[in-house]
Amino acid sequence: MLANGDTIEELLEEYPSLEREDILTCLDYAASLAEEQVTPIEALASGV
């Protein structure tokens, strides 16, 4: 819903059982899933 333009305030109004910390925790989790894993080219060449 945030990706579609809803604000945190709108979500909190629409879902009263949620707290701001719940939403922020979800965003933190989504960000950790989206982090890139960097593999040096040397590791790829050596088969690691």
C-alpha positions in Angstrom: 0.0 0.0 0.0 2.9 2.3 0.7 4.3 1.5 -2.8 1.0 2.6 -4.2 1.2 6.0 -2.5 -0.6 5.5 0.8 1.1 7.2 3.7 1.9 5.7 7.1 -0.7 8.0 8.6 -3.4 6.7 6.2 -2.5 3.1 7.0 -2.7 3.8 10.7 -6.1 5.3 10.3 -7.3 2.4 8.1 -5.8 -0.3 10.3 -6.2 0.8 14.0 -4.6 -2.3 15.3 -1.2 -1.3 13.7 1.3 0.9 15.3 3.8 3.1 13.6 6.6 0.8 14.8 4.9 -2.1 13.1 5.1 -0.4 9.7 8.6 0.8 10.2 9.7 -2.7 11.2 8.2 -4.0 8.0 9.9 -1.4 5.9 13.2 -2.3 7.6 12.7 -6.0 6.9 11.8 -5.3 3.2 14.9 -3.1 2.9 17.1 -5.9 4.2 15.6 -8.3 1.7 16.4 -5.9 -1.1 20.0 -5.4 -0.3 22.5 -6.4 -2.9 24.9 -9.2 -2.3 28.2 -8.2 -3.9 30.4 -11.0 -5.2 33.9 -9.9 -6.3 34.8 -10.9 -9.8 37.8 -12.8 -8.5 35.5 -15.1 -6.5 33.4 -15.9 -9.5 36.5 -16.7 -11.6 37.9 -19.0 -8.9 34.6 -20.8 -8.5 33.9 -19.6 -5.0 
